[in-house]
Amino acid sequence: MNVVLPQYSESLVYGAILDAKTSEHASSATAMKSASDNADDLISSLELQYNRARQAAITTEITEITGGQEALKSDNN
């Protein structure tokens, strides 16, 4: 009995430590997944903003070129 009781209490403490470490790792994995998902969302949002700004610049440039071309046509007539 003198041997069993210390081993039993040691195994209880060891089990509690394992549970705490497992919980810590699970919490860390959840936090990292959340951060990764947030980064993906941010990247998608920034790509959309970039593409819209690029398209607006292209549209403006085409409008200016077309306007200049029409002005030249009017001057020639």
mmCIF file of the N, C-alpha and C atoms, coordinates in Angstrom:
data_MODEL
# 
_entry.id   MODEL 
# 
loop_
_atom_site.group_PDB 
_atom_site.id 
_atom_site.type_symbol 
_atom_site.label_atom_id 
_atom_site.label_alt_id 
_atom_site.label_comp_id 
_atom_site.label_asym_id 
_atom_site.label_entity_id 
_atom_site.label_seq_id 
_atom_site.pdbx_PDB_ins_code 
_atom_site.Cartn_x 
_atom_site.Cartn_y 
_atom_site.Cartn_z 
_atom_site.occupancy 
_atom_site.B_iso_or_equiv 
_atom_site.pdbx_formal_charge 
_atom_site.auth_seq_id 
_atom_site.auth_comp_id 
_atom_site.auth_asym_id 
_atom_site.auth_atom_id 
_atom_site.pdbx_PDB_model_num 
ATOM 1   N N  . MET A 1 1  ? 0.820   -1.194 0.000   1.00 0.00 ? 1  MET A N  1 
ATOM 2   C CA . MET A 1 1  ? 0.000   0.000  0.000   1.00 0.00 ? 1  MET A CA 1 
ATOM 3   C C  . MET A 1 1  ? 0.866   1.261  0.000   1.00 0.00 ? 1  MET A C  1 
ATOM 4   N N  . ASN A 1 2  ? 2.030   1.178  0.634   1.00 0.00 ? 2  ASN A N  1 
ATOM 5   C CA . ASN A 1 2  ? 2.941   2.321  0.687   1.00 0.00 ? 2  ASN A CA 1 
ATOM 6   C C  . ASN A 1 2  ? 3.495   2.670  -0.692  1.00 0.00 ? 2  ASN A C  1 
ATOM 7   N N  . VAL A 1 3  ? 3.526   1.710  -1.599  1.00 0.00 ? 3  VAL A N  1 
ATOM 8   C CA . VAL A 1 3  ? 4.055   1.937  -2.943  1.00 0.00 ? 3  VAL A CA 1 
ATOM 9   C C  . VAL A 1 3  ? 2.937   2.374  -3.888  1.00 0.00 ? 3  VAL A C  1 
ATOM 10  N N  . VAL A 1 4  ? 1.770   1.786  -3.741  1.00 0.00 ? 4  VAL A N  1 
ATOM 11  C CA . VAL A 1 4  ? 0.665   2.023  -4.668  1.00 0.00 ? 4  VAL A CA 1 
ATOM 12  C C  . VAL A 1 4  ? 0.120   3.445  -4.542  1.00 0.00 ? 4  VAL A C  1 
ATOM 13  N N  . LEU A 1 5  ? -0.053  3.921  -3.346  1.00 0.00 ? 5  LEU A N  1 
ATOM 14  C CA . LEU A 1 5  ? -0.638  5.247  -3.146  1.00 0.00 ? 5  LEU A CA 1 
ATOM 15  C C  . LEU A 1 5  ? 0.210   6.366  -3.756  1.00 0.00 ? 5  LEU A C  1 
ATOM 16  N N  . PRO A 1 6  ? 1.512   6.402  -3.560  1.00 0.00 ? 6  PRO A N  1 
ATOM 17  C CA . PRO A 1 6  ? 2.316   7.448  -4.218  1.00 0.00 ? 6  PRO A CA 1 
ATOM 18  C C  . PRO A 1 6  ? 2.286   7.336  -5.753  1.00 0.00 ? 6  PRO A C  1 
ATOM 19  N N  . GLN A 1 7  ? 2.291   6.114  -6.265  1.00 0.00 ? 7  GLN A N  1 
ATOM 20  C CA . GLN A 1 7  ? 2.227   5.939  -7.724  1.00 0.00 ? 7  GLN A CA 1 
ATOM 21  C C  . GLN A 1 7  ? 0.883   6.417  -8.268  1.00 0.00 ? 7  GLN A C  1 
ATOM 22  N N  . TYR A 1 8  ? -0.180  6.131  -7.537  1.00 0.00 ? 8  TYR A N  1 
ATOM 23  C CA . TYR A 1 8  ? -1.512  6.550  -7.961  1.00 0.00 ? 8  TYR A CA 1 
ATOM 24  C C  . TYR A 1 8  ? -1.615  8.074  -7.971  1.00 0.00 ? 8  TYR A C  1 
ATOM 25  N N  . SER A 1 9  ? -1.145  8.707  -6.897  1.00 0.00 ? 9  SER A N  1 
ATOM 26  C CA . SER A 1 9  ? -1.212  10.171 -6.836  1.00 0.00 ? 9  SER A CA 1 
ATOM 27  C C  . SER A 1 9  ? -0.310  10.794 -7.908  1.00 0.00 ? 9  SER A C  1 
ATOM 28  N N  . GLU A 1 10 ? 0.823   10.175 -8.169  1.00 0.00 ? 10 GLU A N  1 
ATOM 29  C CA . GLU A 1 10 ? 1.713   10.666 -9.227  1.00 0.00 ? 10 GLU A CA 1 
ATOM 30  C C  . GLU A 1 10 ? 1.044   10.554 -10.595 1.00 0.00 ? 10 GLU A C  1 
ATOM 31  N N  . SER A 1 11 ? 0.336   9.470  -10.826 1.00 0.00 ? 11 SER A N  1 
ATOM 32  C CA . SER A 1 11 ? -0.350  9.302  -12.114 1.00 0.00 ? 11 SER A CA 1 
ATOM 33  C C  . SER A 1 11 ? -1.499  10.301 -12.257 1.00 0.00 ? 11 SER A C  1 
ATOM 34  N N  . LEU A 1 12 ? -2.168  10.640 -11.158 1.00 0.00 ? 12 LEU A N  1 
ATOM 35  C CA . LEU A 1 12 ? -3.219  11.659 -11.215 1.00 0.00 ? 12 LEU A CA 1 
ATOM 36  C C  . LEU A 1 12 ? -2.644  13.030 -11.585 1.00 0.00 ? 12 LEU A C  1 
ATOM 37  N N  . VAL A 1 13 ? -1.534  13.380 -10.971 1.00 0.00 ? 13 VAL A N  1 
ATOM 38  C CA . VAL A 1 13 ? -0.882  14.660 -11.270 1.00 0.00 ? 13 VAL A CA 1 
ATOM 39  C C  . VAL A 1 13 ? -0.395  14.671 -12.717 1.00 0.00 ? 13 VAL A C  1 
ATOM 40  N N  . TYR A 1 14 ? 0.211   13.583 -13.150 1.00 0.00 ? 14 TYR A N  1 
ATOM 41  C CA . TYR A 1 14 ? 0.699   13.479 -14.523 1.00 0.00 ? 14 TYR A CA 1 
ATOM 42  C C  . TYR A 1 14 ? -0.459  13.598 -15.514 1.00 0.00 ? 14 TYR A C  1 
ATOM 43  N N  . GLY A 1 15 ? -1.576  12.951 -15.211 1.00 0.00 ? 15 GLY A N  1 
ATOM 44  C CA . GLY A 1 15 ? -2.764  13.045 -16.072 1.00 0.00 ? 15 GLY A CA 1 
ATOM 45  C C  . GLY A 1 15 ? -3.286  14.468 -16.151 1.00 0.00 ? 15 GLY A C  1 
ATOM 46  N N  . ALA A 1 16 ? -3.276  15.169 -15.025 1.00 0.00 ? 16 ALA A N  1 
ATOM 47  C CA . ALA A 1 16 ? -3.727  16.561 -15.015 1.00 0.00 ? 16 ALA A CA 1 
ATOM 48  C C  . ALA A 1 16 ? -2.799  17.441 -15.853 1.00 0.00 ? 16 ALA A C  1 
ATOM 49  N N  . ILE A 1 17 ? -1.504  17.187 -15.756 1.00 0.00 ? 17 ILE A N  1 
ATOM 50  C CA . ILE A 1 17 ? -0.542  17.945 -16.564 1.00 0.00 ? 17 ILE A CA 1 
ATOM 51  C C  . ILE A 1 17 ? -0.762  17.673 -18.049 1.00 0.00 ? 17 ILE A C  1 
ATOM 52  N N  . LEU A 1 18 ? -0.985  16.409 -18.402 1.00 0.00 ? 18 LEU A N  1 
ATOM 53  C CA . LEU A 1 18 ? -1.253  16.066 -19.804 1.00 0.00 ? 18 LEU A CA 1 
ATOM 54  C C  . LEU A 1 18 ? -2.523  16.745 -20.309 1.00 0.00 ? 18 LEU A C  1 
ATOM 55  N N  . ASP A 1 19 ? -3.557  16.752 -19.486 1.00 0.00 ? 19 ASP A N  1 
ATOM 56  C CA . ASP A 1 19 ? -4.805  17.422 -19.871 1.00 0.00 ? 19 ASP A CA 1 
ATOM 57  C C  . ASP A 1 19 ? -4.577  18.921 -20.103 1.00 0.00 ? 19 ASP A C  1 
ATOM 58  N N  . ALA A 1 20 ? -3.798  19.537 -19.232 1.00 0.00 ? 20 ALA A N  1 
ATOM 59  C CA . ALA A 1 20 ? -3.524  20.970 -19.365 1.00 0.00 ? 20 ALA A CA 1 
ATOM 60  C C  . ALA A 1 20 ? -2.745  21.257 -20.646 1.00 0.00 ? 20 ALA A C  1 
ATOM 61  N N  . LYS A 1 21 ? -1.738  20.439 -20.930 1.00 0.00 ? 21 LYS A N  1 
ATOM 62  C CA . LYS A 1 21 ? -0.948  20.628 -22.150 1.00 0.00 ? 21 LYS A CA 1 
ATOM 63  C C  . LYS A 1 21 ? -1.798  20.402 -23.393 1.00 0.00 ? 21 LYS A C  1 
ATOM 64  N N  . THR A 1 22 ? -2.650  19.383 -23.355 1.00 0.00 ? 22 THR A N  1 
ATOM 65  C CA . THR A 1 22 ? -3.534  19.108 -24.490 1.00 0.00 ? 22 THR A CA 1 
ATOM 66  C C  . THR A 1 22 ? -4.468  20.281 -24.728 1.00 0.00 ? 22 THR A C  1 
ATOM 67  N N  . SER A 1 23 ? -5.017  20.818 -23.665 1.00 0.00 ? 23 SER A N  1 
ATOM 68  C CA . SER A 1 23 ? -5.902  21.976 -23.772 1.00 0.00 ? 23 SER A CA 1 
ATOM 69  C C  . SER A 1 23 ? -5.152  23.184 -24.326 1.00 0.00 ? 23 SER A C  1 
ATOM 70  N N  . GLU A 1 24 ? -3.935  23.381 -23.875 1.00 0.00 ? 24 GLU A N  1 
ATOM 71  C CA . GLU A 1 24 ? -3.115  24.496 -24.358 1.00 0.00 ? 24 GLU A CA 1 
ATOM 72  C C  . GLU A 1 24 ? -2.850  24.370 -25.860 1.00 0.00 ? 24 GLU A C  1 
ATOM 73  N N  . HIS A 1 25 ? -2.510  23.175 -26.306 1.00 0.00 ? 25 HIS A N  1 
ATOM 74  C CA . HIS A 1 25 ? -2.244  22.955 -27.731 1.00 0.00 ? 25 HIS A CA 1 
ATOM 75  C C  . HIS A 1 25 ? -3.512  23.130 -28.568 1.00 0.00 ? 25 HIS A C  1 
ATOM 76  N N  . ALA A 1 26 ? -4.622  22.644 -28.068 1.00 0.00 ? 26 ALA A N  1 
ATOM 77  C CA . ALA A 1 26 ? -5.889  22.795 -28.798 1.00 0.00 ? 26 ALA A CA 1 
ATOM 78  C C  . ALA A 1 26 ? -6.266  24.270 -28.910 1.00 0.00 ? 26 ALA A C  1 
ATOM 79  N N  . SER A 1 27 ? -6.089  25.007 -27.835 1.00 0.00 ? 27 SER A N  1 
ATOM 80  C CA . SER A 1 27 ? -6.390  26.439 -27.845 1.00 0.00 ? 27 SER A CA 1 
ATOM 81  C C  . SER A 1 27 ? -5.475  27.177 -28.818 1.00 0.00 ? 27 SER A C  1 
ATOM 82  N N  . SER A 1 28 ? -4.218  26.821 -28.828 1.00 0.00 ? 28 SER A N  1 
ATOM 83  C CA . SER A 1 28 ? -3.258  27.441 -29.740 1.00 0.00 ? 28 SER A CA 1 
ATOM 84  C C  . SER A 1 28 ? -3.611  27.136 -31.194 1.00 0.00 ? 28 SER A C  1 
ATOM 85  N N  . ALA A 1 29 ? -3.984  25.900 -31.479 1.00 0.00 ? 29 ALA A N  1 
ATOM 86  C CA . ALA A 1 29 ? -4.365  25.519 -32.842 1.00 0.00 ? 29 ALA A CA 1 
ATOM 87  C C  . ALA A 1 29 ? -5.611  26.279 -33.292 1.00 0.00 ? 29 ALA A C  1 
ATOM 88  N N  . THR A 1 30 ? -6.571  26.436 -32.401 1.00 0.00 ? 30 THR A N  1 
ATOM 89  C CA . THR A 1 30 ? -7.788  27.184 -32.726 1.00 0.00 ? 30 THR A CA 1 
ATOM 90  C C  . THR A 1 30 ? -7.463  28.648 -33.013 1.00 0.00 ? 30 THR A C  1 
ATOM 91  N N  . ALA A 1 31 ? -6.603  29.238 -32.203 1.00 0.00 ? 31 ALA A N  1 
ATOM 92  C CA . ALA A 1 31 ? -6.216  30.637 -32.406 1.00 0.00 ? 31 ALA A CA 1 
ATOM 93  C C  . ALA A 1 31 ? -5.471  30.812 -33.730 1.00 0.00 ? 31 ALA A C  1 
ATOM 94  N N  . MET A 1 32 ? -4.587  29.877 -34.055 1.00 0.00 ? 32 MET A N  1 
ATOM 95  C CA . MET A 1 32 ? -3.843  29.973 -35.310 1.00 0.00 ? 32 MET A CA 1 
ATOM 96  C C  . MET A 1 32 ? -4.765  29.810 -36.512 1.00 0.00 ? 32 MET A C  1 
ATOM 97  N N  . LYS A 1 33 ? -5.751  28.918 -36.420 1.00 0.00 ? 33 LYS A N  1 
ATOM 98  C CA . LYS A 1 33 ? -6.697  28.742 -37.521 1.00 0.00 ? 33 LYS A CA 1 
ATOM 99  C C  . LYS A 1 33 ? -7.519  30.005 -37.706 1.00 0.00 ? 33 LYS A C  1 
ATOM 100 N N  . SER A 1 34 ? -7.944  30.597 -36.613 1.00 0.00 ? 34 SER A N  1 
ATOM 101 C CA . SER A 1 34 ? -8.713  31.837 -36.687 1.00 0.00 ? 34 SER A CA 1 
ATOM 102 C C  . SER A 1 34 ? -7.885  32.954 -37.319 1.00 0.00 ? 34 SER A C  1 
ATOM 103 N N  . ALA A 1 35 ? -6.633  33.064 -36.929 1.00 0.00 ? 35 ALA A N  1 
ATOM 104 C CA . ALA A 1 35 ? -5.753  34.087 -37.503 1.00 0.00 ? 35 ALA A CA 1 
ATOM 105 C C  . ALA A 1 35 ? -5.532  33.845 -38.989 1.00 0.00 ? 35 ALA A C  1 
ATOM 106 N N  . SER A 1 36 ? -5.365  32.597 -39.356 1.00 0.00 ? 36 SER A N  1 
ATOM 107 C CA . SER A 1 36 ? -5.177  32.251 -40.768 1.00 0.00 ? 36 SER A CA 1 
ATOM 108 C C  . SER A 1 36 ? -6.422  32.577 -41.585 1.00 0.00 ? 36 SER A C  1 
ATOM 109 N N  . ASP A 1 37 ? -7.589  32.250 -41.045 1.00 0.00 ? 37 ASP A N  1 
ATOM 110 C CA . ASP A 1 37 ? -8.848  32.564 -41.735 1.00 0.00 ? 37 ASP A CA 1 
ATOM 111 C C  . ASP A 1 37 ? -9.023  34.077 -41.888 1.00 0.00 ? 37 ASP A C  1 
ATOM 112 N N  . ASN A 1 38 ? -8.691  34.821 -40.838 1.00 0.00 ? 38 ASN A N  1 
ATOM 113 C CA . ASN A 1 38 ? -8.792  36.283 -40.903 1.00 0.00 ? 38 ASN A CA 1 
ATOM 114 C C  . ASN A 1 38 ? -7.829  36.857 -41.942 1.00 0.00 ? 38 ASN A C  1 
ATOM 115 N N  . ALA A 1 39 ? -6.628  36.289 -42.019 1.00 0.00 ? 39 ALA A N  1 
ATOM 116 C CA . ALA A 1 39 ? -5.658  36.744 -43.018 1.00 0.00 ? 39 ALA A CA 1 
ATOM 117 C C  . ALA A 1 39 ? -6.166  36.459 -44.427 1.00 0.00 ? 39 ALA A C  1 
ATOM 118 N N  . ASP A 1 40 ? -6.766  35.293 -44.633 1.00 0.00 ? 40 ASP A N  1 
ATOM 119 C CA . ASP A 1 40 ? -7.336  34.959 -45.943 1.00 0.00 ? 40 ASP A CA 1 
ATOM 120 C C  . ASP A 1 40 ? -8.441  35.938 -46.323 1.00 0.00 ? 40 ASP A C  1 
ATOM 121 N N  . ASP A 1 41 ? -9.297  36.271 -45.364 1.00 0.00 ? 41 ASP A N  1 
ATOM 122 C CA . ASP A 1 41 ? -10.373 37.235 -45.620 1.00 0.00 ? 41 ASP A CA 1 
ATOM 123 C C  . ASP A 1 41 ? -9.802  38.610 -45.970 1.00 0.00 ? 41 ASP A C  1 
ATOM 124 N N  . LEU A 1 42 ? -8.770  39.021 -45.252 1.00 0.00 ? 42 LEU A N  1 
ATOM 125 C CA . LEU A 1 42 ? -8.145  40.316 -45.506 1.00 0.00 ? 42 LEU A CA 1 
ATOM 126 C C  . LEU A 1 42 ? -7.504  40.343 -46.892 1.00 0.00 ? 42 LEU A C  1 
ATOM 127 N N  . ILE A 1 43 ? -6.829  39.268 -47.259 1.00 0.00 ? 43 ILE A N  1 
ATOM 128 C CA . ILE A 1 43 ? -6.211  39.181 -48.584 1.00 0.00 ? 43 ILE A CA 1 
ATOM 129 C C  . ILE A 1 43 ? -7.272  39.279 -49.670 1.00 0.00 ? 43 ILE A C  1 
ATOM 130 N N  . SER A 1 44 ? -8.365  38.567 -49.509 1.00 0.00 ? 44 SER A N  1 
ATOM 131 C CA . SER A 1 44 ? -9.447  38.618 -50.501 1.00 0.00 ? 44 SER A CA 1 
ATOM 132 C C  . SER A 1 44 ? -10.002 40.031 -50.629 1.00 0.00 ? 44 SER A C  1 
ATOM 133 N N  . SER A 1 45 ? -10.205 40.688 -49.509 1.00 0.00 ? 45 SER A N  1 
ATOM 134 C CA . SER A 1 45 ? -10.733 42.052 -49.517 1.00 0.00 ? 45 SER A CA 1 
ATOM 135 C C  . SER A 1 45 ? -9.761  43.012 -50.198 1.00 0.00 ? 45 SER A C  1 
ATOM 136 N N  . LEU A 1 46 ? -8.482  42.886 -49.892 1.00 0.00 ? 46 LEU A N  1 
ATOM 137 C CA . LEU A 1 46 ? -7.485  43.766 -50.496 1.00 0.00 ? 46 LEU A CA 1 
ATOM 138 C C  . LEU A 1 46 ? -7.333  43.507 -51.989 1.00 0.00 ? 46 LEU A C  1 
ATOM 139 N N  . GLU A 1 47 ? -7.410  42.238 -52.396 1.00 0.00 ? 47 GLU A N  1 
ATOM 140 C CA . GLU A 1 47 ? -7.348  41.921 -53.827 1.00 0.00 ? 47 GLU A CA 1 
ATOM 141 C C  . GLU A 1 47 ? -8.529  42.545 -54.565 1.00 0.00 ? 47 GLU A C  1 
ATOM 142 N N  . LEU A 1 48 ? -9.698  42.491 -53.960 1.00 0.00 ? 48 LEU A N  1 
ATOM 143 C CA . LEU A 1 48 ? -10.887 43.079 -54.572 1.00 0.00 ? 48 LEU A CA 1 
ATOM 144 C C  . LEU A 1 48 ? -10.727 44.597 -54.701 1.00 0.00 ? 48 LEU A C  1 
ATOM 145 N N  . GLN A 1 49 ? -10.242 45.248 -53.645 1.00 0.00 ? 49 GLN A N  1 
ATOM 146 C CA . GLN A 1 49 ? -10.008 46.693 -53.705 1.00 0.00 ? 49 GLN A CA 1 
ATOM 147 C C  . GLN A 1 49 ? -8.993  47.040 -54.789 1.00 0.00 ? 49 GLN A C  1 
ATOM 148 N N  . TYR A 1 50 ? -7.915  46.267 -54.854 1.00 0.00 ? 50 TYR A N  1 
ATOM 149 C CA . TYR A 1 50 ? -6.877  46.512 -55.857 1.00 0.00 ? 50 TYR A CA 1 
ATOM 150 C C  . TYR A 1 50 ? -7.443  46.366 -57.264 1.00 0.00 ? 50 TYR A C  1 
ATOM 151 N N  . ASN A 1 51 ? -8.189  45.298 -57.504 1.00 0.00 ? 51 ASN A N  1 
ATOM 152 C CA . ASN A 1 51 ? -8.748  45.065 -58.836 1.00 0.00 ? 51 ASN A CA 1 
ATOM 153 C C  . ASN A 1 51 ? -9.737  46.157 -59.228 1.00 0.00 ? 51 ASN A C  1 
ATOM 154 N N  . ARG A 1 52 ? -10.538 46.621 -58.279 1.00 0.00 ? 52 ARG A N  1 
ATOM 155 C CA . ARG A 1 52 ? -11.482 47.707 -58.575 1.00 0.00 ? 52 ARG A CA 1 
ATOM 156 C C  . ARG A 1 52 ? -10.742 49.003 -58.904 1.00 0.00 ? 52 ARG A C  1 
ATOM 157 N N  . ALA A 1 53 ? -9.706  49.305 -58.150 1.00 0.00 ? 53 ALA A N  1 
ATOM 158 C CA . ALA A 1 53 ? -8.924  50.522 -58.411 1.00 0.00 ? 53 ALA A CA 1 
ATOM 159 C C  . ALA A 1 53 ? -8.220  50.423 -59.762 1.00 0.00 ? 53 ALA A C  1 
ATOM 160 N N  . ARG A 1 54 ? -7.673  49.262 -60.066 1.00 0.00 ? 54 ARG A N  1 
ATOM 161 C CA . ARG A 1 54 ? -7.002  49.055 -61.352 1.00 0.00 ? 54 ARG A CA 1 
ATOM 162 C C  . ARG A 1 54 ? -7.990  49.213 -62.494 1.00 0.00 ? 54 ARG A C  1 
ATOM 163 N N  . GLN A 1 55 ? -9.167  48.625 -62.353 1.00 0.00 ? 55 GLN A N  1 
ATOM 164 C CA . GLN A 1 55 ? -10.187 48.724 -63.400 1.00 0.00 ? 55 GLN A CA 1 
ATOM 165 C C  . GLN A 1 55 ? -10.649 50.167 -63.574 1.00 0.00 ? 55 GLN A C  1 
ATOM 166 N N  . ALA A 1 56 ? -10.783 50.897 -62.479 1.00 0.00 ? 56 ALA A N  1 
ATOM 167 C CA . ALA A 1 56 ? -11.180 52.307 -62.566 1.00 0.00 ? 56 ALA A CA 1 
ATOM 168 C C  . ALA A 1 56 ? -10.117 53.112 -63.305 1.00 0.00 ? 56 ALA A C  1 
ATOM 169 N N  . ALA A 1 57 ? -8.847  52.834 -63.034 1.00 0.00 ? 57 ALA A N  1 
ATOM 170 C CA . ALA A 1 57 ? -7.764  53.546 -63.723 1.00 0.00 ? 57 ALA A CA 1 
ATOM 171 C C  . ALA A 1 57 ? -7.771  53.226 -65.214 1.00 0.00 ? 57 ALA A C  1 
ATOM 172 N N  . ILE A 1 58 ? -7.994  51.975 -65.555 1.00 0.00 ? 58 ILE A N  1 
ATOM 173 C CA . ILE A 1 58 ? -8.056  51.571 -66.963 1.00 0.00 ? 58 ILE A CA 1 
ATOM 174 C C  . ILE A 1 58 ? -9.229  52.252 -67.653 1.00 0.00 ? 58 ILE A C  1 
ATOM 175 N N  . THR A 1 59 ? -10.379 52.251 -66.998 1.00 0.00 ? 59 THR A N  1 
ATOM 176 C CA . THR A 1 59 ? -11.572 52.887 -67.573 1.00 0.00 ? 59 THR A CA 1 
ATOM 177 C C  . THR A 1 59 ? -11.339 54.380 -67.785 1.00 0.00 ? 59 THR A C  1 
ATOM 178 N N  . THR A 1 60 ? -10.722 55.036 -66.811 1.00 0.00 ? 60 THR A N  1 
ATOM 179 C CA . THR A 1 60 ? -10.423 56.467 -66.938 1.00 0.00 ? 60 THR A CA 1 
ATOM 180 C C  . THR A 1 60 ? -9.483  56.717 -68.111 1.00 0.00 ? 60 THR A C  1 
ATOM 181 N N  . GLU A 1 61 ? -8.461  55.895 -68.230 1.00 0.00 ? 61 GLU A N  1 
ATOM 182 C CA . GLU A 1 61 ? -7.501  56.064 -69.318 1.00 0.00 ? 61 GLU A CA 1 
ATOM 183 C C  . GLU A 1 61 ? -8.162  55.856 -70.681 1.00 0.00 ? 61 GLU A C  1 
ATOM 184 N N  . ILE A 1 62 ? -8.992  54.849 -70.798 1.00 0.00 ? 62 ILE A N  1 
ATOM 185 C CA . ILE A 1 62 ? -9.698  54.597 -72.060 1.00 0.00 ? 62 ILE A CA 1 
ATOM 186 C C  . ILE A 1 62 ? -10.630 55.759 -72.383 1.00 0.00 ? 62 ILE A C  1 
ATOM 187 N N  . THR A 1 63 ? -11.314 56.281 -71.372 1.00 0.00 ? 63 THR A N  1 
ATOM 188 C CA . THR A 1 63 ? -12.212 57.423 -71.580 1.00 0.00 ? 63 THR A CA 1 
ATOM 189 C C  . THR A 1 63 ? -11.432 58.645 -72.057 1.00 0.00 ? 63 THR A C  1 
ATOM 190 N N  . GLU A 1 64 ? -10.275 58.893 -71.458 1.00 0.00 ? 64 GLU A N  1 
ATOM 191 C CA . GLU A 1 64 ? -9.449  60.033 -71.866 1.00 0.00 ? 64 GLU A CA 1 
ATOM 192 C C  . GLU A 1 64 ? -8.936  59.865 -73.294 1.00 0.00 ? 64 GLU A C  1 
ATOM 193 N N  . ILE A 1 65 ? -8.506  58.673 -73.642 1.00 0.00 ? 65 ILE A N  1 
ATOM 194 C CA . ILE A 1 65 ? -8.018  58.407 -74.998 1.00 0.00 ? 65 ILE A CA 1 
ATOM 195 C C  . ILE A 1 65 ? -9.141  58.591 -76.005 1.00 0.00 ? 65 ILE A C  1 
ATOM 196 N N  . THR A 1 66 ? -10.299 58.037 -75.685 1.00 0.00 ? 66 THR A N  1 
ATOM 197 C CA . THR A 1 66 ? -11.452 58.155 -76.583 1.00 0.00 ? 66 THR A CA 1 
ATOM 198 C C  . THR A 1 66 ? -11.875 59.615 -76.721 1.00 0.00 ? 66 THR A C  1 
ATOM 199 N N  . GLY A 1 67 ? -11.884 60.343 -75.617 1.00 0.00 ? 67 GLY A N  1 
ATOM 200 C CA . GLY A 1 67 ? -12.230 61.768 -75.650 1.00 0.00 ? 67 GLY A CA 1 
ATOM 201 C C  . GLY A 1 67 ? -11.245 62.562 -76.493 1.00 0.00 ? 67 GLY A C  1 
ATOM 202 N N  . GLY A 1 68 ? -9.967  62.272 -76.347 1.00 0.00 ? 68 GLY A N  1 
ATOM 203 C CA . GLY A 1 68 ? -8.945  62.943 -77.155 1.00 0.00 ? 68 GLY A CA 1 
ATOM 204 C C  . GLY A 1 68 ? -9.094  62.625 -78.627 1.00 0.00 ? 68 GLY A C  1 
ATOM 205 N N  . GLN A 1 69 ? -9.408  61.389 -78.915 1.00 0.00 ? 69 GLN A N  1 
ATOM 206 C CA . GLN A 1 69 ? -9.606  60.970 -80.308 1.00 0.00 ? 69 GLN A CA 1 
ATOM 207 C C  . GLN A 1 69 ? -10.804 61.701 -80.914 1.00 0.00 ? 69 GLN A C  1 
ATOM 208 N N  . GLU A 1 70 ? -11.875 61.798 -80.153 1.00 0.00 ? 70 GLU A N  1 
ATOM 209 C CA . GLU A 1 70 ? -13.067 62.504 -80.640 1.00 0.00 ? 70 GLU A CA 1 
ATOM 210 C C  . GLU A 1 70 ? -12.768 63.993 -80.847 1.00 0.00 ? 70 GLU A C  1 
ATOM 211 N N  . ALA A 1 71 ? -11.966 64.573 -79.963 1.00 0.00 ? 71 ALA A N  1 
ATOM 212 C CA . ALA A 1 71 ? -11.599 65.987 -80.108 1.00 0.00 ? 71 ALA A CA 1 
ATOM 213 C C  . ALA A 1 71 ? -10.774 66.200 -81.368 1.00 0.00 ? 71 ALA A C  1 
ATOM 214 N N  . LEU A 1 72 ? -9.866  65.271 -81.652 1.00 0.00 ? 72 LEU A N  1 
ATOM 215 C CA . LEU A 1 72 ? -9.060  65.373 -82.869 1.00 0.00 ? 72 LEU A CA 1 
ATOM 216 C C  . LEU A 1 72 ? -9.923  65.233 -84.112 1.00 0.00 ? 72 LEU A C  1 
ATOM 217 N N  . LYS A 1 73 ? -10.898 64.342 -84.066 1.00 0.00 ? 73 LYS A N  1 
ATOM 218 C CA . LYS A 1 73 ? -11.811 64.173 -85.201 1.00 0.00 ? 73 LYS A CA 1 
ATOM 219 C C  . LYS A 1 73 ? -12.600 65.458 -85.439 1.00 0.00 ? 73 LYS A C  1 
ATOM 220 N N  . SER A 1 74 ? -13.031 66.098 -84.355 1.00 0.00 ? 74 SER A N  1 
ATOM 221 C CA . SER A 1 74 ? -13.811 67.336 -84.469 1.00 0.00 ? 74 SER A CA 1 
ATOM 222 C C  . SER A 1 74 ? -12.958 68.460 -85.045 1.00 0.00 ? 74 SER A C  1 
ATOM 223 N N  . ASP A 1 75 ? -11.677 68.518 -84.680 1.00 0.00 ? 75 ASP A N  1 
ATOM 224 C CA . ASP A 1 75 ? -10.781 69.559 -85.176 1.00 0.00 ? 75 ASP A CA 1 
ATOM 225 C C  . ASP A 1 75 ? -10.490 69.379 -86.658 1.00 0.00 ? 75 ASP A C  1 
ATOM 226 N N  . ASN A 1 76 ? -10.447 68.142 -87.127 1.00 0.00 ? 76 ASN A N  1 
ATOM 227 C CA . ASN A 1 76 ? -10.140 67.863 -88.527 1.00 0.00 ? 76 ASN A CA 1 
ATOM 228 C C  . ASN A 1 76 ? -11.320 68.176 -89.437 1.00 0.00 ? 76 ASN A C  1 
ATOM 229 N N  . ASN A 1 77 ? -12.508 68.209 -88.921 1.00 0.00 ? 77 ASN A N  1 
ATOM 230 C CA . ASN A 1 77 ? -13.696 68.455 -89.763 1.00 0.00 ? 77 ASN A CA 1 
ATOM 231 C C  . ASN A 1 77 ? -14.011 69.876 -89.857 1.00 0.00 ? 77 ASN A C  1 
# 
